[in-house]
Amino acid sequence: MIGFRTKYPPVSIEIGDGYASAVRLQRSKGDMSLAEWHRVNFPFRSVEGDDLGAELLLDDDMRLRLGDLADTLGRVKRLSLVLPDTAVRTFFLELENPAATGKELVDMIRFKLSRLVPINLEAAVLAYHRLPGSSGGANYLAVLTSKRMTAGLEDFFSSRGTRLGLIESASLAAANLASPTLENAGDSAVVRVALHYFTINLFLGGELAFGRTRHFAPEQSQTMITHELRTLNLFAQDKLGSEGLKAIYLYGSGFKGNGFLTMLTEAGFDAHALELEKFAELPADLRNRPEDQGTVLAAVGAAGRS
């Protein structure tokens, strides 16, 4: 059971919806560059089930592909791992005692979670992070992942001499990367569009305030996302004191560009593609390839945590 650490490796692997990608970053005088990137595709979905019932399909074929991907990075002692949003459960909690630390804090978070949903916390790995700007009480982001799935991944990478550092969801990793943009964007939303699901994270004043993941059939993606954004916009105004969403940023392997942007613009939103090249210098073989950038953006976000 851990809180997010403050020092993370500049190397990460994302297990996506039908693919996995690996990245290594370099930093120089505060600037970030993508030193290398690799991707393997799977002829099947990587993860079945949702949140604590999620199962990684780590059969011999996937072990071989994932092992080949890890080998492209060379010998790595520690890396961060990014999982699909459907494989984690995220909660936004307000705790009454802002001074709580250590075991007291963990017990408070566990108690809050047990009151929210009937879940078996013994079957989960818990990570938590205090959100900035908390006043009065303390606002925390708590993330649960399946202990069985996490243990299987830890065993797999450990057998290759690599220890896992940060484990987080794809949308939160991307939000970390986009945080400089979000700080100046007013109230906004970041939308991850995968092949079989989408996740919307709401940011108020640049701070993460709410998140939601939904499954969809591919032909329904644009209309469902537009409907969810309209609903979320009303929720933010009625319940969270927002003046309305000022900007929408989209990315992901299922984001096809202009079709999404046009529909959201027609619905009254200021919609933009979340472009990886705005946050990191890219190698030549990744420039001007937005769909490929969408499959490594979350991995870059995890590797870019400082």
N, C-alpha and C positions, 0 to 999 in steps of 0.2 A: 504494500500500500504506500503510495508515494505522492508527494507534491511535485510539480514540475521543477526540474533543476534549472540553474541559471547558466550552465555551460553545456552546449550541445555540439556534437561532431558536425563538420561541414559536409558530411556525406549522408545520403538518405536513399531509401527505396520506397516507392509507393506501389502497393498492390491495388490496382484499379479494377474497374468493371470490365473484365476481359483482357487485361494487359497488366504489365508491371514495368515500372521505369526506375532508373537509377541515375543519380546526379552527384557530382562533386563540385563544390564551389571554391573559389579563391577570393580573398579579400586583399585590397591594396589601398591604403590611405582612406579607408571608409567606403570605397567603392566595391561592388560585388560583381564577379564575373562567373559565368557557368563554364568551368574548365572542361567538363565532359558530361555527356548524357547518353543513355542507352535505353532501349525499350525492347521488350519481348511481348508478343501477342499470344493470348490463349484462345483456343477454339471452343471455349466454354466460359461460363461465368466463374470468377475466381472465388466468390463467397456466396454461400446459400444461407437463407434464413436472415433474421434481423437481430440487432443488438445482442443481448445475452444468449440468444439462441443461434447466433451466427456460427457457421462452420466453414473453415477454410478448406477448399478441396485440394489438400496437399498430398495428392497421389504421386506415383512415380514420375509421370509425365511432367507434372507441375514442379516437382522437386528438381528435375533435370533442367527445366527452363529457368527456374528461379536461381538455381546454382550457376548456370551459365551467365545469367545476368550479374550475379554477385562477383563472378570471376572477372568480369570486364573492369571492375573497379580496382583489381589487384588486391593485395593483402590489406584488409581493413580491420582494425582492432575494435572499433565501435561505430555504429551507424544508427540513425533515426529511422523509424518505420512509420509509414502513413497507410492507414486503412480506409476502406470505403465508409462513408457516413452511415450506411446501413448496418455496419458491423460494430457501431458504438452507440451508446446512449448518453446524451448530453443533458445536463440539468443546470438551471440558473437558480442559485439559492441565496437567500438573505438570512444571515445569522445575527442573532441578537447581541452576541458578545464579540465585539470587534477585536478584543485583546487575546482571544483564545489562540493557543498554539499547541503543537505537539499532539499528544494523545487526546487532550480535551477537544481540540479542533476536529480531529478525525472522528471522534465519537459524536460530535454535534452534526457533522456532515452525514454520517451514517444514519443518525436518528432522523434527520430531515428527509433523507432519501427513502427510508422505510415508511414514512408517513405519506409520501407522495405516490408511490406505486408499490404493488405487492411483488417485489423481486427478491430473489435469493442473493444477498450480498456476498455470501460465502463462495458463490460461483463466479464472482466478478473481480476484476482488477480495477481499483479506484485510483484515479489521478485527479488532482484538484489544483486550482489556481485562483488567487484573489484578483478580482477585476479592479482596474484602476478607478479612481474617482469615487470609491465607496464613501458614503457619509452616514453618520449615525451608526447603523449596524454595518455589517461587512457583506459585500456581494461576492459570491464565489461561483466559478464555473467548475462543475464536477463532471467527470467523464468516466463511464463504466465500459469495460470491454470484457468479453468472455475470457475467463481464466483458462479454460481448456484451449481456446484458439491461441491466446497469447503464449501459453506454455509450449504449444506445438511449434510456434514460430521461433521462440527463444531456443528451443532444443535444436531446431534446424540450423539456425545461424551459429549457435554455440559449437555445433559439430564441425563448422567450417572455421572456427577460431575467431568468430566475431561476436561481440556482445552488443545487445540492443540498448540504445540510449532512450531517447524520447519516443513514445508511441502515441500517436494522435490521429484524429480524423482528417480527411482530406480538406474539408471546408475550413477547419480551424487553421490548418497549415497555410492555406491560401490567404486567409484573413490576416495572418501574421505578415505575410509578404506585402499585402495591400495596405497595411496600416498607415503608412505615410500619406497615401492618397485619401484614405477615409478621414483622417484628421481634419482635412480641409474641405471635405465634400458636403458638410452638413449632415443631416440625417439621411442615411442611405442604406442600400441592401446589396449584398454580394450573393450571386446565384451561381451555384455549381450545377452544371447540366451533365449528368452521366448518361450512359446508354439506357438504364432502366429506372433511374431515380433522379430527383433534383433536390438540392438543399438550398434554403434561403436563410441567410444570416442577416439580422437587422442590427445596424449600428446607429446609435444616437450620440451625436457630438463626438464621433470617432471611437466610441466605446461599444463593445459587443453587448447587446441587450436581450437578444432573443434569437432562437434558431428553430428551424422546422425542416424535416425531411419527408418527401412523398415519393411513392412509386408511381410510374406511369407507363402506358403503352406508347411507343415512339410516335405514333400519329397523333397522340393527345398532348404532347409535351408543351407546345407553344400556348395552347388555350389554357391548360392547367396552370402553367407558370404565371400567365397574365392574371388569372382568377386569384391565385394565392397572393400575388403582389397587391392586388386591389384590397383583398381582405386584410392583409398585414398592414397596409397603409392606414386603413380605417382603425385597426386595433392600436397602432402606434399613436394615432391622434386622440382616440377616445380614452385609452387606458394608460398611456405612457407620457402624455404631455407633448408629443411631437407636433411640429407644424406641418408634417407631411414629408414624404421621401423626396429628397432633392435629386438623387441620382441612383441609377441601378447599374451594377457591373456584373457581366456574365463571362463565364469561362467553362472549360471542361471538354471531355472527349465527345460529348453529345451536343455541344454548342456548335451550330452550323453557321453562325455569323449573321448576315444581313436579314435573314428571315425573322429571327428572334428580335433583332433590334428594331426592325420596321414595325412589327406587331406591337411591341411595347411603346414605341414612339406614338403610334396611332392611338394607344390606350392612354396617352397623356403623360408617360414617364420619360425622363431624360436618361436614355439607355446607352451604355457603352460596353465595348469589349474590354475585359481586363487583360491587358497586353503584358506578357512577361518581359518584353524588351524594355519596358519602362522601369523595371526594377533591377535588372541585371544585364550586363553585357553578354550577348549570345554568340556562340560559334556560328560560322557562316552557314553551316548545314541546317540551322534551325531558324534563321531569320526568314521573315515573310512566309512562315508556315504556321498559321494560327492554330490549326487543329492539332499539330504535333506539339506546339507550345502548351496547349491545354492539357496534355497528358503528362507533362513534367512540372507544371506550375506549382502544384501542391508539394511535390518532392523538393522543389527549390525553396518553398516556404519553410519546410521543416529543417532543411539543411542550413537555412539562413538565420535561424534563431541564434541570438547571441547571449 
